[in-house]
Amino acid sequence: MTSESLPIREDVPLAPFTTFRIGGPARFFAEAVSEQDVAAAVTWAEQQGVPLFLLGGGSNLLVRDEGFAGLVLHMKIAGVEALGTGAFEVGAGEIWDGFVSQSVAAGCAGVECLAGIPGSVGGTPVQNVGAYGQEVAETIVSVRAFDRQLRTFVDLPKQECRFRYRASLFNTDARDRYIVTRVRFQLHPGGAPTLRYADLQRHFAQASAVPTLVEVAAVVRGIRRAKGMLIVEGDPDCRSAGSFFKNPVVAVSLLPEVAKAAGMEASDVPHWPAGEGLVKLPAAWLLEHAGFVKGYGAGLAGISTRHTLALTNRGGATFADVERLEHEIIAGVESRFGVRLEREPVLLG
Ligand SMILES: Cc1cc2nc3c(=O)[nH]c(=O)nc-3n(C[C@H](O)[C@H](O)[C@H](O)COP(=O)(O)OP(=O)(O)OC[C@H]3O[C@@H](n4cnc5c(N)ncnc54)[C@H](O)[C@@H]3O)c2cc1C
C-alpha cells in the first residue's frame, strides 16, 4: 500500500525501533525524510481514517504488545546547518547525541551536559529533555513543525512552546497537533561549560583549568554509562526508556508525612522548591525508601541494577511484564508515602 509519494509498509514490528525492545507491530509504517513526506503521511492517514503516531529514536516510548493499529511515521529528516555565531538549524531526524558532539567540537556551549541522551533532535523539545544541570529549552530559539490543525508548516518561537520540567506544548495541551520537522538552537561560541551538577563539580574539583566542552561532554557520558543511562550495545541495564517515573511535585504541607513514613525529620527529606507552596521530591528516593531498590524484581522486567528509576527489559520482557512492575511500584510508593508517581515514557497502542 502506498500514498502517491510515500512508500507505506504493513505490519512492521516496532520493538526494534525502541530502546526498551518491547511491543507489537505497526499496522502501517513509513519514513519521512522531508517536509513533503510529513504532509503526505498526514493526508494518507486522514484518507484511510487511521491514527498517526510520530516515532523518533523510540527512547521515551513503551509500545503495547498488541502494537498500534494506525500509521507510524518514523522521523528521518536530516541536516545540521550552521547559521553562524552559534546558531544551528537541525533536522528532526538527526541523532541528538551526534549534534551534541558536533557542537562541543565547534566550541559552542549550551548542550554539553545533555551529551549521551538517546533519541532524535525532534524528540528533545517534546519533553524538554534535561540532565546534569541543563535543559534543552535553554538553547532552543524556535521549533518548525507541521500544524495538523491549521494544515500548514509553522515556526513556533520558544515562548509559544511553553517549556517546563519534562513538558512542553507538544506533550500537554497540543499533544498530537504538531509534527516537529526542524529545531533552531542558539548556542554560545567560546562559552564556558555548565558545571552545576554535584557529580560534575566533584569530577573537575582538582582541575587546574576550566575543562573544555568536549571534556565535560565526555565526563557526562561516562557518568551516564556507569548508571546504565547511555545506550551501549549488549548492556541489559540500558534496555529501558531511561527514567520511568517523573519526580513528583507535591504540596509542601505533605513533607512531614513523607518524613514520618521514612522515619526521619522533614528537613532530611530531599526536595527542591517547585513554585508557591509546592516541592519536588526525587522519585528515586521514594522508590528506594519504599523497598524498590536497584535490581528489584524477579521477572523479565525489573529495576536496573545501576539506576533506581529505570525499569529494564532483562530479555524477552513484554509490555505486560513492565506494566505489572509499574503498577506494583506505584501502589507501593503510594501506600507508603501518599504520593502517586506518574510514568515518564509515552505509551503507544
Ligand atoms: C538510557 C536512556 C537515558 C535517558 N536519559 C534521559 C535524560 O537524561 N533526560 C531526559 O530528559 N530524557 C532521557 N531519556 C528519555 C529520551 O531519551 C528523551 O525523552 C528523548 O528526547 C526522546 O526522543 P526520541 O526521539 O527517542 O522520541 P521517541 O521516544 O521516539 O518519542 C517520544 C515522544 O515524542 C514524540 N515525538 C518524537 N519525535 C517527534 C517529532 N519529530 N515531532 C513530534 N513529536 C515527536 C513521539 O510521538 C512520542 O510521543 C533517556 C532514555 C533512555 C533510554
The ligand as a Gaussian input file, in Angstrom:
#p B3LYP/6-31G(d) Opt

LIG

0 1
 C       19.058000       5.151000      28.560000
 C       18.178000       6.370000      28.467000
 C       18.538000       7.553000      29.100000
 C       17.740000       8.698000      29.028000
 N       18.128000       9.828000      29.672000
 C       17.349000      10.946000      29.619000
 C       17.745000      12.134000      30.302000
 O       18.813000      12.213000      30.922000
 N       16.929000      13.206000      30.237000
 C       15.756000      13.193000      29.535000
 O       15.059000      14.216000      29.529000
 N       15.349000      12.078000      28.872000
 C       16.114000      10.963000      28.892000
 N       15.717000       9.827000      28.248000
 C       14.444000       9.816000      27.510000
 C       14.579000      10.076000      25.989000
 O       15.875000       9.808000      25.547000
 C       14.214000      11.503000      25.599000
 O       12.914000      11.820000      26.013000
 C       14.328000      11.719000      24.064000
 O       14.308000      13.089000      23.768000
 C       13.195000      11.043000      23.295000
 O       13.434000      11.273000      21.909000
 P       13.071000      10.183000      20.839000
 O       13.435000      10.739000      19.515000
 O       13.650000       8.876000      21.181000
 O       11.478000      10.168000      20.985000
 P       10.510000       8.900000      20.903000
 O       10.738000       8.005000      22.045000
 O       10.555000       8.307000      19.539000
 O        9.099000       9.632000      21.091000
 C        8.756000      10.199000      22.333000
 C        7.545000      11.128000      22.133000
 O        7.921000      12.227000      21.307000
 C        7.107000      12.267000      20.133000
 N        7.959000      12.688000      19.014000
 C        9.172000      12.158000      18.651000
 N        9.642000      12.823000      17.579000
 C        8.710000      13.771000      17.280000
 C        8.600000      14.772000      16.264000
 N        9.559000      14.941000      15.348000
 N        7.513000      15.578000      16.264000
 C        6.531000      15.449000      17.189000
 N        6.571000      14.513000      18.157000
 C        7.644000      13.687000      18.190000
 C        6.583000      10.861000      19.952000
 O        5.393000      10.842000      19.213000
 C        6.387000      10.453000      21.398000
 O        5.170000      10.980000      21.869000
 C       16.511000       8.659000      28.295000
 C       16.141000       7.470000      27.648000
 C       16.965000       6.337000      27.731000
 C       16.555000       5.080000      27.030000

